[in-house]
Amino acid sequence: MGKDLIKIAIISLIVYNIIPIINIIFPESENYTFLIDLWVINIIYAVACGLVFGNKHRFKLSIPIVIAVMFIPTMFIFYNQTAYIYIIVYLVAGIIGTLLGQFSYDKNNE
């Protein structure tokens, strides 16, 4: 489980930071990707990551916590303090994904 948490942390940092970095390299793309990143891509990632690792380990609260906490460095680097709410949003999305993963785990092991 410990190695999987490290994998989640690394993948989360990559997913959360890739679009803001692209926006810095190509500033004209910022108008199109800024809110899509926060509202769509990261939420889909949090649910999908929770689903994959919840299916592997059942429900562990540490999975959605790592998914949410890994947004904090991105928030301080690329956004401002108004993005605090997204930590909670990604935590809830991770919990939902992990619960769905556990449900899938339970169905596969009946």
N, C-alpha and C positions, 0 to 999 in steps of 0.2 A: 504494500500500500504506500509506503514512503516514497519509493521510486515513481509511482504513479502521480503522487502529489507534486513532485518536482517536475514531471512531464506537464502536468496541468499548469503549473506556474510559468514554465517557459513558453508553452503554447499560448497561454493567456497574454503574456507580455507581447508576444509577436502579433497576435490578432488585434489587441487593443492599440498598438503603436503603428501598425503598418499604414493605415490610411492617414493619420496625422503626418507621418513622415512623407508620404506621397504628396500631401497638400503643401508641405514646405518646398519640396522639389518642384512641383508644378502648381504654383499659387492659383492659377486660373481654375483648377479643379475643386478648390475649396468650397465654392458656392454650391456644388452638386453633391459633395460627399460628407460635409461636416455633420449635418443632422442625421443623414442616413446611417452614418457610422454609429452614432450614439443610440438612435432609436430602433434600428433594424438589425444591422450586422452583428453588433455586440450582443444583443438579446438572443438572436438566433444561435450565436456561438455559445452563450451561457447555457441555453437549453440543450443544445446538441452535445456539448461537453459533459454536462450532467447526465444526459441520457447514456452516453457511451460508458462513462465510468460508473454510473449507477447500475448499469447492466452487468458490469464486471464485479463490482464490490458490494452491491446492494446499497441501501441508503446509509451514507456516512455524511454527517454534517460538515466534516472537514472539506469535502469536495466543493460544495457551493461557497464556503467561506474563502477558500483559496481563489476560486474564480472571481469573486467580488473584490477581494483585497488586492489582487493584481492590477485592478484598474486605478488604484490610488496613485502610483507613480505617473501614470499617463495623465491623470487629472491634473496633477501639479505641474507637469511639463507642458502640456498642450492646451488645457482648458483652464477654467477658473473655479472658484469655490462653489459656484452655482451647480457644478456637476456632481456634488456630493450625493444628490438623490439617486444618481445612477449606480452608486455602490449598492444601495438597497434594491434597486430594480434588478441588477445582475445577481444579487444574492437570491432574490425570490425566483428569478428565472432559473438559476442553478438548482434551487430546491425542487422546483417543478420538474426539471429535466432529470434530476436524480430519483425523484419518486416515480417518474415514468420508467426510468431504467430499472428500478427495483421491481416494478410491476412486470416488466418484460423478463427480468431474471426469474421471478417467481413462476411465470407462465412456462418458461423453458425448463424449469427444474421440477415440474409436477410429475 
